[in-house]
Amino acid sequence: MRAVERETPGISEAMRYYSLQITPRAMLSRGVSGIRKEALIVNLPGSPKAVRECLEYAIGALTHGIDILKGNTGNCAGK
């Protein structure tokens, strides 16, 4: 993905895994995520329902990742 400088495959893998618990069609996802400068770029699913489900699942980790990018925290050991 040319828009990112560093990929963050764990984000896309986690959202795909979560979506697979809902529908086997999630395996068709081509989701990609990554970092460009201090921005986190996440390619979300195509349907509004799937976007909502994935964001509700991942928002805590995404918020923490953004804090790390901004230099606001460095602690990744917490839940």
N, C-alpha and C positions, 0 to 999 in steps of 0.2 A: 504494500500500500504506500504510494508515494507521498501521501499527506503526513505520514508519521516519520519521526527520526528513530524512534525505538518502539518496537512492538511490545504490547503487554498481553500475551496470549492467555494468561490466566483469567483475565476478565471475560473474554469471549468464551473460553472453555467452561467457566462457571455458569454463565448465563445459558449456554447451550445445554449443559447438564441439568440445570433446573428446569428448563423448558421441556426436556425429554421426559420429565416426570409427569408432564401435562399432555404432551402429544409426541408420537414417534416422528412426526414431520419435522421436529426441531433438528433432526440430523441433517436436514437439507440446508440449514442455516450457513451462510458464508460470513458470519460476523467476524469483524476484525477490530482490534482496539490498539491504541498506542499513544505515545507522547510526542508532542512537537513543542519545543521550547518549554514553557511552563503550562501548556494546555494538555488536558487529557481528552482524547478523541475516542468515542465509543460508537461503533456502528450498531444501531439497534434493529430489532426485527421489523418486518413490514407492516404488521397489523397493530392497531392501537391497543388491543387487548394484550398482545405479546409484549409490547413496549412497556405497558403498565406493570405486567407481571415481572419482567426482567428488572426494571428499575426498583420496584419494591423489594426484590430479592437482593440487589447489589448495592443499594444506595449507601449503606453504612460503610462498606469497603471503599466505594468510589469517593465518598467524602474524605475518608482518611487518606486516600491516595492523593487527592488534590491538596490536602494540608501538607503532605510530604513534599509535593512539587513546589509549593509556595515557601517551604522552609519553616513552616509553623510547628512541625513535629518531626521526630525521627524514630519514635517508638512504634515498632511493628509487632511487638510480642503480645499486645493486648487483644481482647476479643471485641 
